[in-house]
Each structure stands twice: as C-alpha cells, then as structure tokens.
C-alpha cells in the first residue's frame, strides 16, 4: 500500500445481499483497500435477515481491507432502507429483521393510509404515502401477527442504525434514513407522535436523530473489528442518500440506479409531497430532499427471466410484440404488492431474445414514468438535456444501458466509480474530518465522472404498448394482492406538471 496524501476514512455499504467496505484517502478519494462479505436473505413468505450476520459481515469486510482499516480516522455506515430491526433490553435481535422488499405488510399500509385521512394527508404530514416497504407498516404487521415479539422489543432500529449503534454504543439515526420510516414528519423534521400512537410504538424506543455534520459517536473497544478505539463515527444514512452523497449530486441531476431494486431520484431544494405515493418524499443526508421512486423488481428479476430462458443476460434481440411485466416479487411502483410476473403478446415467431428484451423494457418502464414526477418537485423539465446518471450493478451491462437510452431518449452517463453507497459513506466520514460538505468532498474526488452515451430517439411505440398492457392487466394483477380495508387508487402515473 502506497502512502496516503490525507487521513484515511472507511465507508460501509450494508445492502440486502452483502456488506462492502472501502478505505479511502480523504484527500484524493483513492480507494486504498476494500472488502466484501455476503448476507443471507430468506425466500419464503417474507424477506428477512438476521442482523447479527450484518455485524459478522462487517467484520469480515473490514478484515479483508487489511492494515488500512486500523489506520482510519473516521467511519460511516450506509445501509438498506426501511428494514425493521427489533432489539431486546440487552440489544439482541428479538427476531430476524423484516427487509424493505417484504410485502406482507401491504394490508397494514393500506389501512394506515385510510386511518390517517388518506394519501394527501400522509404526503403533507409525513412527506410520503407509506406502502408495504415502509417501516411503519412493518411494525404494524409485527404488532398484529407477532404480538409477543412486539412486546419484547426494547429498541427499534433501521439496518444502518443497528450497525452504527454496535460501533458506538449509542442509539442514533439520521434524517435521510429515518425519513423512510413513515413515523418521521418531514415538515417538522421530528417523530410524529400521532402516527406512533396509532401503531402502538413508544417514541422512547426510537434512536436520536443526528444532524448532518454531527458526530454520532466514537468506536468502542471492539476486539472483533479491525478499527481503532476512539475513531469518529459519522451519522451514516440510507443507501440511496449515501449514493447521492457518493455522486456529489447537485439539485436536478437525475439518477437511475439498477440493483436488486430499481430507483430514480434527484436532490431537490423543495420538500416533496406526492399524494399519489409514486414519489417518496425522503430527506437527503445533507439538509436538502431526495424525492425518489422505487421498484421492487430490477436486475434480479431480469436475471431470473434470463435463467428461465436459458440465455445469457446480455442475449437480447430486437423486435417482436411481446410485453413482460417482471413483477416477480410483487411491485411497489406501480403499487401492486401482490402481483406476479405477466407475459403478453407471444407469437409463433417470438424469440427468446425478444422475450428477454421485453423483461428489460418492463423493468425500466415504471422507473422512467416516475422520473418526470421526481424532477417536477423542483420544477425541472422532464426534457432536460442533463445526462441521466446510471448507477448500480446493472449500469455496467450493455443491455441495461441500451434499454435505458432507448426508452428515455436521454443521454446517459456511466460513472467510473463503483461502490457509490460506500463512497458516499466515506465522503460523509471525510466531511467530519475536514468540515466540508460531503457532496463537495465527492465532487472533489470526481466520483461522477465517466463516459456519456449520446441520446437516441425515444421508443414511444414500446412505451405505449407497455402502458396499454399494464392498464388492461391491473385488475388481474391487483386480484392476487391481500384484500386491503379500502381499495387503493389505480396504479397510474399522474401528469408531473399537475400541482395538487
């Protein structure tokens, strides 16, 4: 390892599938060491993980970084959003964590929306209309289906909170991650006691919200981790807010992330309040806002279709009239938590490659429909010439790149930097040492630099075909969902120019 020009910092990405750690030179942004360790996720009725394995994976990922980890002066954790971590009085998990993509709480989410006065009230009061992914719905599900576990809970945390607390011994969270719970009121930037009372959750069980730039604590004496005692610990944040830091995002720059889930987001100066629920009104990790839309089915769903067809994921073919809605795990955007995948338009001459391309098209369609709504929060035009930043594991795949170009009609930039969640956490840690805005740190590091793919004509025919199939199939797709107390609105994408 060559000598660093500045202090070293550690950034952590604790995602659905694995934990990744990077040791970064705070002066230059050079990654001097990195490590990774996998997680296990259940695949039965729900999606759950044992939080203890996140801690073990963190230790393994840091150990893989070698001596550099012990030289770090600050550390920060980015983690998967929404997950419900319940701890007993000794700080041990009461049960496995309910993950963001566990949709069993869809009936509870629908009931909560109705009980508080409808989607518009939620959007104005909380900033988002909760769906099955939101932590508040998961807690309501737990209290209803596992009351013994709820009663044994002495602390409620998000995944990144859990790891940060294991590092410092102090229960903290940040505005970016807590804004995805459904019990943090965006206008007041405080816990909403009315929502907490409705779901029977004592605010005393929740962590303290650390402000941007504030130190969350210091690393305790932890022999199992290669971190030095007394190292500064930053607030950390949710994975999307961390990636926004990692890109050094300025307001209005659009991002499309292709991972286990698909997301579109942009930093906004104005607080989002979308009563349709399509755009979540999240806070970012700096003091601005991060309007975001998310789909449950993205790269894993398309890879599954490729496996069923016995084709390489890049073996797509143009043409044909097949439409595939790859809602293999239910769907969040549009709001169809009980849906399954649907294939329409097969002909004798339809090829496997065309079906696979239809899976890519179906996965990207909803994200691009929501992108205009995301950008409209600050009044940005959806026809902006700003390149679309394409990130996540799928961003390196040519089939994903070309599908996004063809269906968006936008120029697409592929940042060279990988592990943007971990880099964003590292930038947050570096900001503690230098006093800089973490996004400015990332811009200094040049994390968003990369080749630009020029725009191509937007494929309006395919977009219209998918919209027609989705509209016709919605009653069938919704019919598979658990019956809510009140029927939700159709999964349409409103005109972004409309102001509620």
NUTI-952889 format. One record per residue (C-alpha): x, y, z. Coordinates in steps of 0.1 Angstrom, whole numbers, plus 5000, padded with zeros to 4 digits. Layout:
BEGIN
XYZ/...
***
This chain:
BEGIN
500050005000/501450344990/501450635014/498250835016/498151205010/495551265037/493851085065/492150755058/488350705062/486150395060/482850385041/480450095046/477649975024/475449725042/473049625014/470449345010/472849094997/476249185012/478449425032/481149625014/483849835030/486250075014/489250255029/489650595011/492250865012/490251165023/492451405003/492351234969/489450984970/491750704961/490550364974/493450214992/491649895003/488349725000/486549415012/483149235009/481148965027/477748815018/474448815036/471648555036/468048655029/465148425033/463048355002/459848215018/456648415026/458748725035/462148865032/464148865064/467848865076/469448815109/471049145119/473848955137/475148845103/475349205091/477749265120/479748955112/479849055075/481049405086/483949245105/484849015075/484749305050/486949525072/489349235078/489749205040/490849565039/494049465058/496049715079/494550015063/491249975083/493150025116/494650355102/491350515095/490350825114/486650825107/483950575096/480450595083/477750335075/475350345046/472550075048/469549935031/466450145039/463150075056/464249745074/462649685108/465249585134/463749495168/466149465198/465549335233/466749505265/470249355260/470549495225/470049155208/467649105179/464248985190/463648825156/465148845121/464849195105/461949255082/463549385050/462349665026/461249415000/459049215024/455549295012/453449105038/452649445054/450649575024/447249545042/448649735072/450050005049/446650045032/444850055065/447250325079/446750545049/443050535053/443050575091/445150895090/442951055065/444150945030/447150985008/447151365007/447251395045/450251155046/452051335018/451651675036/452251545071/454951285067/456251355032/455451015018/452450785014/453550455031/453550135012/454449785023/458149875022/457950145049/458950065084/455750195100/453749925080/456249655091/455849745127/452049745124/452349395108/454649275136/452349405163/449349235147/450948895138/453648855164/452549055195/454948865217/457848995196/456549345196/456149335234/459749215239/461149495218/463049755238/464549935208/463549985171/466350055146/466950065109/469749855095/472350135093/471250245128/471949895141/475549885128/476250235139/475050155174/477149845176/480150065167/479450345192/477150205219/474750495212/471350475195/471350725166/469950765131/470051045105/467351245087/467951065053/467250715066/464650805092/462550985065/461750645050/460150505082/456750675079/456850805115/459151105110/457351415099/459251595071/457751945077/458851945114/461851705110/460751525141/459051205151/455251215146/453751105179/450351075164/451550815139/453450635166/450450625189/448350485161/450750185157/451450145194/455050245193/456750435221/458950715209/461450625236/462250305217/463550515187/467050645182/468151005184/468251185150/471851315144/472051625123/474251645091/477851705100/477351605136/479451325152/477351025161/479950885185/483250715186/484250355180/484250145212/486749885222/485749615197/488349335195/486349165168/486749455144/490049605129/489049955139/490950175164/489150275195/488150645195/487750675158/485050925148/481750775136/479550985112/475750975113/475550735084/472450725062/470250505040/471750355008/470150594983/471050905003/474650765006/474850714969/473651074963/476551184985/478850944966/477951114934/478251464948/474751534934/473651894927/469951974926/468151854895/470751594883/468651274876/469850934888/468650584878/470050304899/469849944887/470249704916/468149444935/465649724934/465450004908/465350364919/465150714903/465951014924/467351374924/468451614951/465751884955/465652214974/461852184979/460251925002/458351664982/454751584989/453251354962/449751234972/449850954946/452550784966/454650734935/457350964947/458650914983/459451245000/462751145015/465251375031/468851365019/471851335043/472951705039/469851915046/468051905013/465551655000/465751334979/462451274960/462650914950/460650634933/461550274937/460649944921/461049604938/461949414906/465049514887/468249324880/467449004899/464048974882/465549024847/468348774856/465648524866/463948564833/467248504815/467848194836/464348064827/465048114790/468547954795/470148264780/472948494790/471648824805/473049014775/471548784749/468649024739/467149054705/465249354690/461749334675/458649144684/455449254702/455949074735/455449274767/456749144800/455849294834/458549134856/456749174889/458148854904/458148984940/455049194938/455649564929/456049894946/455850124916/453150074904/451649984938/450749624932/452349434962/450549104954/451249104917/453248834898/455048844865/452948874834/453848794797/451648914769/451848924731/453648594723/453648494686/454948184667/457948394656/458748544690/462248464700/463748404735/465948704730/462848924723/461248804755/464348884775/464449234759/460849274770/461849194806/464449474804/461849704789/459249624816/461749684844/462850024831/459350144821/458050224856/461250404866/461150634836/457550704841/458250814877/461351014867/459351314854/457551324888/460751314907/462251604887/458951804889/459551854927/461852144919/460152234886/462852074864/461651994829/461551624821/463051704787/466251844803/469451774785/471151684818/472651344813/470951064833/473450914857/473150534855/474550354886/474250024904/475249674894/473249684862/474750004849/477749814836/475649584814/475249684778/471649564776/470649784805/472450084791/470850054757/467349994772/467650304793/468850514764/466150384740/463250424764/464350754780/465650944749/468251094772/472051104772/473350854798/476450904819/478150594834/480250704864/483550514865/483450494903/481950184917/480550124952/478950464953/477050394986/480350305003/482050604987/479150834999/479550705034/483350765031/482751115019/480451175050/483251045072/485751265055/483451565060/483751515097/487551555095/487751845070/484552035078/483452015042/480051935027/480251555020/478851614985/481651864978/484151604990/482751354965/482951614937/486551684946/487151314943/485551314908/483251014916/480551104890/483051134861/482650884833/481750824796/478550974782/476350774758/474651014734/470851014733/468850814708/465250854696/462850764724/460950444716/457450574720/455850264705/457250034731/456350274759/452750294747/452449914744/453749854779/451350124793/448349964775/449249614788/449749744823/446449934822/444549634810/446249384833/445949594865/442649434878/444249084873/447549184890/445749354918/443449054923/446448854936/447049104964/445849065000/442549245003/443149585019/440449765040/439950005012/440749974975/443850184966/443850414936/444750264902/448550254896/448750544872/451550794868/450051144871/451051434849/454151584866/453051924856/450051894879/450352064913/448051914939/
***
